Amino acid sequence: MSDLQAQFEAAVASSKSLRERPDNATLLKLYALFKQASDGDVEGRRPGFADMVGRAKYDAWAATKGMAAADAMQQYIALIEKLKAT
């Protein structure tokens, strides 16, 4: 396992024990970076109008399209470190 992968997995684990729950925009950013790092570019159809949460998640993930998995991992780690410091 690479060092970056280990750091990413540690950041994912520590995201579950943040002192405060991040705001919705930050949660969507974390979700998008996690999915991009784990699964790559978004696939499938955008959820319909009635599924507002699914649609927001899809849009956030789609905004990271084309980002390399390593870059997504680094941004995720940096965002978690920032949240832990506040």
N, C-alpha and C positions, 0 to 999 in steps of 0.2 A: 504494500500500500504506500502510495506516495505521501510525502510530508504534507502537501497541500490537501490531499484527501483526508488525512488524519485531522488536520486543523479544521476542515470543513465539518467533519462529523462531530468534533468537539464543540464547534459553534452551534450546530443544530441541537446538540444535547443541552448546551447552556441557554439556548433560546427559550427553553421550557421553564427556566427558573429565574427569569428577569424580575427585578423588584417591582416594576410597574408594567402593566399591559400597554404596549405601544398603540398609537392611534391607528385608525383604519388604513390610512395612506401608507404608513410604515409597514403594517402587516401585509398589505398587498405587495409592497416592494420585496419584503422577505419571501413571500410566497413565490413571486415571479422569479427571483434569483435562485431559490431552491429548485423550482421546477426546471429552469434552464440548465442549472448545473447537473441535475439528476437525469432529466429526460430529453434535453435538447429543445429544439424549436417546437413551438405549439403546433398541434395538429388537430384536425377535426373541425367541426362546425362551431361557430360562435353560438352560445346558448341564446334562447329566445328572450324576448322582452320580459316575460313573466319571471324568469330566473335572474333576478338582479344581482345576487351574490355570485352566481356562476359566471355571469357576464362580466362583472368587475374583475374576477380572477382571470378569466380568459384574456381580457384586454390588457391587464397588467403583464401577464406572461407574454402576450403577443408583442408588447413593447420591447422585450428583450431579444426578439428574433434576430438571429445571426450572431449573437454574442457567444464567444467560446466558453465552454464549460469551465475552464480554469479561471477566466475573467469573472464569471458569475460566482464561482466559489470565493474568489478574493473579495469581491464586493460584498457578498453575504457575510464573510468573516469580519470585514471592516465595519459593517453596519451593526452587527451584534456587539462588537467591542465598543462602539460608540454608545449603544443603548445600555451596556453594562456600566459605563462610566458615568451615566447621568443618574 
